[in-house]
Amino acid sequence: MTLGLCVILCKTMSRTWLWHRYVISCKTIARLSASQCDPM
């Protein structure tokens, strides 16, 4: 999974969740899955 794909998924989730929840969740997901999204 590329970092770009993770960003796209984050933006897609923003359409489903409330904005503030999206921001918090997106940042949390990015931290937890950073190694999976960007192995570098």
C-alpha positions as CSV (number, residue, x, y, z in Angstrom):
1,M,0.0,0.0,0.0
2,T,1.4,3.3,-1.0
3,L,1.2,6.6,1.0
4,G,-0.7,8.1,-1.9
5,L,-3.4,5.4,-1.6
6,C,-3.6,6.0,2.2
7,V,-4.2,9.7,1.5
8,I,-7.0,8.9,-1.0
9,L,-8.6,6.6,1.5
10,C,-8.4,9.3,4.2
11,K,-10.1,11.8,1.9
12,T,-12.8,9.2,1.0
13,M,-13.5,8.6,4.6
14,S,-14.0,12.3,5.2
15,R,-17.2,12.0,3.1
16,T,-18.6,9.4,5.5
17,W,-17.5,10.8,8.9
18,L,-18.0,14.2,10.5
19,W,-15.1,16.5,9.6
20,H,-13.5,16.6,13.1
21,R,-13.8,12.9,13.5
22,Y,-12.2,12.5,10.0
23,V,-9.2,14.6,10.9
24,I,-8.6,12.9,14.3
25,S,-9.1,9.4,12.8
26,C,-7.0,10.2,9.7
27,K,-4.1,11.3,11.8
28,T,-4.4,8.3,14.1
29,I,-4.6,5.8,11.1
30,A,-1.6,7.5,9.5
31,R,0.5,7.0,12.6
32,L,-0.6,3.4,13.2
33,S,-0.2,2.3,9.6
34,A,2.7,4.5,8.6
35,S,5.0,1.5,8.2
36,Q,2.4,-0.2,6.0
37,C,1.7,2.9,3.9
38,D,5.3,4.0,3.5
39,P,7.9,1.3,4.1
40,M,10.6,3.8,3.6
